[in-house]
């Protein structure tokens, strides 16, 4: 059975996730605090094989390079945001003391394709709006939504290249078609379910 472990990172309290089955793990959005992420990986006694990015804002990629180099694993990203990793103006880190510039990602997601790593299988769906290349990862009984869908909220749409209409449409067409009991793991905040958000999220009721 595929399991998921939340690791809250950085001052913005971004959710990095370790998704694992048996000894194989995927790392989603290593935003900051690499030592904290590494500690959880060691506790779980798993071996990371890839880094998956829901999108490329600075709070989701701050520990990317350290994570990639430590475990010598590839990075997967949307083709729409592949240049954001190297550009502080696009990843919104240009105002930080240490603007973020990483190496290019090794792979670009093929949206709606099913990916399998060892015994873990997931589907990538586009959920843009917070950022143009935002994606979500659908596993058998949970979905990682990045900064698209939150508990009782949605991602910001007042940032450069954001679009509220795209955000609402993506959530409705890609996420709200999932089972009501599907667990939702967002990029910030608490876990929820698709059913709870369809009933209680003020953006959809």
KEDREN-483607 format. One line per field, with one value per residue (C-alpha): residue number from 1; x, y, z. Coordinates in pm, whole numbers. Example, Ala and Ser with C-alpha at 12.3 -4.5 7.8 and 13.67 -1.06 7.14 Angstrom:
<donus>
n = c(1|2)
px = c(1230|1367)
py = c(-450|-106)
pz = c(780|714)
</donus>
This chain:
<donus>
n = c(1|2|3|4|5|6|7|8|9|10|11|12|13|14|15|16|17|18|19|20|21|22|23|24|25|26|27|28|29|30|31|32|33|34|35|36|37|38|39|40|41|42|43|44|45|46|47|48|49|50|51|52|53|54|55|56|57|58|59|60|61|62|63|64|65|66|67|68|69|70|71|72|73|74|75|76|77|78|79|80|81|82|83|84|85|86|87|88|89|90|91|92|93|94|95|96|97|98|99|100|101|102|103|104|105|106|107|108|109|110|111|112|113|114|115|116|117|118|119|120|121|122|123|124|125|126|127|128|129|130|131|132|133|134|135|136|137|138|139|140|141|142|143|144|145|146|147|148|149|150|151|152|153|154|155|156|157|158|159|160|161|162|163|164|165|166|167|168|169|170|171|172|173|174|175|176|177|178|179|180|181|182|183|184|185|186|187|188|189|190|191|192|193|194|195|196|197|198|199|200|201|202|203|204|205)
px = c(0|130|175|229|412|385|694|617|905|1012|866|564|495|498|406|672|555|738|531|651|579|809|1155|1096|1007|911|975|717|806|1117|1054|1308|1469|1653|1780|1422|1327|1632|1551|1203|1345|1591|1315|1103|1407|1321|1525|1416|1406|1263|1152|810|719|358|482|793|731|1025|860|828|1182|1409|1566|1547|1915|2036|1780|1867|2243|2227|2020|2137|1781|1598|1348|1013|841|572|707|528|751|1079|1257|1125|1379|1663|1487|1432|1193|963|992|936|1259|1417|1328|1485|1832|1936|1746|1687|1850|1861|1983|1726|1489|1579|1224|904|567|348|12|-252|12|35|375|501|797|845|498|374|152|5|-149|-51|-332|-311|-442|-316|-428|-208|71|51|215|54|-17|-169|-69|-352|-271|-518|-673|-522|-425|-146|-280|6|-129|-446|-691|-662|-887|-1174|-976|-784|-445|-370|-456|-308|49|227|88|-196|-554|-858|-1075|-817|-781|-1155|-1191|-897|-1025|-1374|-1266|-967|-1021|-1393|-1450|-1262|-1434|-1569|-1356|-1035|-789|-643|-289|-236|78|-4|-229|-429|-541|-899|-1112|-1272|-1620|-1549|-1431|-1726|-1959|-1772|-1523|-1661|-1527|-1761|-2081)
py = c(0|345|571|946|1151|1528|1738|2104|2324|2687|3006|2983|2631|2458|2090|1862|1502|1172|915|561|191|-77|83|312|681|988|1339|1604|1974|1992|2353|2418|2259|1982|1830|1793|1616|1392|1303|1183|978|815|747|579|381|444|518|821|765|1093|1447|1557|1927|2046|2390|2606|2888|2946|2799|2462|2441|2592|2258|2111|2124|1988|1707|1618|1617|1425|1139|1171|1152|1320|1605|1603|1934|2077|2191|2523|2602|2434|2770|2890|2677|2891|3229|3405|3653|3369|3154|3472|3439|3757|3950|3693|3730|3427|3409|3052|2923|2547|2323|2229|1941|1609|1530|1710|1563|1421|1541|1273|1004|731|696|394|383|33|-46|315|439|785|1007|1366|1613|1986|2214|2557|2896|2953|2914|2818|2478|2364|1991|1743|1382|1130|806|524|677|1024|1325|1579|1915|2161|2515|2448|2312|2369|2281|2532|2746|2758|2887|3255|3402|3750|3649|3702|3461|3348|3317|3264|3132|2866|2769|2718|2531|2299|2207|2135|1938|1748|1713|1730|1436|1214|1006|1200|995|1071|1225|1561|1663|2034|2244|2428|2353|2052|1737|1723|1517|1586|1544|1788|2052|2006|2063|2320|2513|2869|2903|2627|2660)
pz = c(0|-92|212|243|506|541|620|695|575|583|724|492|623|286|277|134|102|116|-73|-29|-61|76|50|-249|-204|-406|-275|-363|-342|-120|-23|254|562|382|708|828|505|527|888|790|504|743|995|729|607|242|-69|-277|-654|-788|-701|-825|-843|-834|-942|-917|-672|-437|-128|-306|-449|-185|-91|-440|-532|-198|-215|-574|-518|-191|-331|-694|-826|-1117|-1101|-1284|-1368|-1594|-1930|-1872|-1574|-1663|-1697|-1360|-1176|-1312|-1297|-959|-1121|-1228|-914|-706|-508|-647|-332|-99|51|-151|-482|-599|-916|-965|-1241|-1507|-1435|-1591|-1706|-1803|-1710|-1981|-1847|-1791|-1829|-1568|-1404|-1213|-976|-840|-695|-686|-968|-1010|-1276|-1350|-1422|-1499|-1224|-1336|-1213|-912|-1164|-1534|-1499|-1176|-1165|-921|-860|-833|-651|-578|-265|-232|-442|-392|-509|-459|-430|-629|-371|5|296|269|25|-303|-410|-457|-794|-742|-829|-1162|-1425|-1194|-1320|-1096|-1380|-1471|-1105|-1054|-1383|-1315|-969|-1099|-1406|-1269|-892|-818|-1055|-808|-540|-242|-1|-191|54|-47|52|-29|-58|265|559|663|486|359|118|-218|-66|214|-32|-266|29|240|28|-2|-356|-477|-271)
</donus>
